[in-house]
Amino acid sequence: MEMVKKLFFPCIIAILTVNAAADDWLRSMPEFKLTDHLGEIHTLDTYQEYDLAVFYVQGVGCPIARIALPNYREVREEYANKNIAFTMFNSNIQDNLPRIAKEADEFGIDFPIMKDEGQHLAKALGVERTAEAFVINPETREVLFRGPINDQLGYETQRNNASKWYLKDALDTILAGNTVDMDTVPDSKGCLVAIFNN
């Protein structure tokens, strides 16, 4: 019996630790009021009419975030009739709205790009890198998925075609009423977003 206790309690502690880590990884979307590069103001209420909202972390000059744009566009087009909003936000301290607008014009970015003033969203969501997508339930503010769009891009690597579409799989899972297994989703490969605590 004593041996069972010795084995049982560490297992419980390990399970609780994993659950706590998962909860910390998938945080809640905070209330926000941010302006995009077109001058439009976005709040959480902006997305209330949608069943889901996807937020992509953009960064001016980031090659991975730029190259992933067609993939993000493809997901938007495939789910066009699913009542899902697709948007972007930029949390880089060095990027202001004019720089973001120039990037959008130069690379044909046809998504609204909100400037995350004060890194409000980045800090709340635990953003570390660009080119990461977050799937949000606008009603509950719950983050249901975070990760790369697919496996096409990496650091100094690029496949001709993606073999795994993490964002599409996540949307299918969520729309089916199920929970995404985040243990099967790798970290996003993108440019570092420096977070300043002030």
Buried (B, 14 or more C-beta within 10 A) or exposed (E): EEEEEEEEEEEEEEEEEEEEEEEEBBBEBEEBEBBBBEEEEBEBEBBEEBBBBBBBBBBBEBBBBBBBBEBBBBBBEEBEEEEBBBBBBBBBEEBBBEBBBEBBEEEEBEBBBBBBBEBBBBBBBBBBBBBBBBBBBBEEBEBBBBBBBBBBBEEEEEEEEBEEBBBBBBBBBBBEEEEBEBEEBEEBBBBEBEEEEE
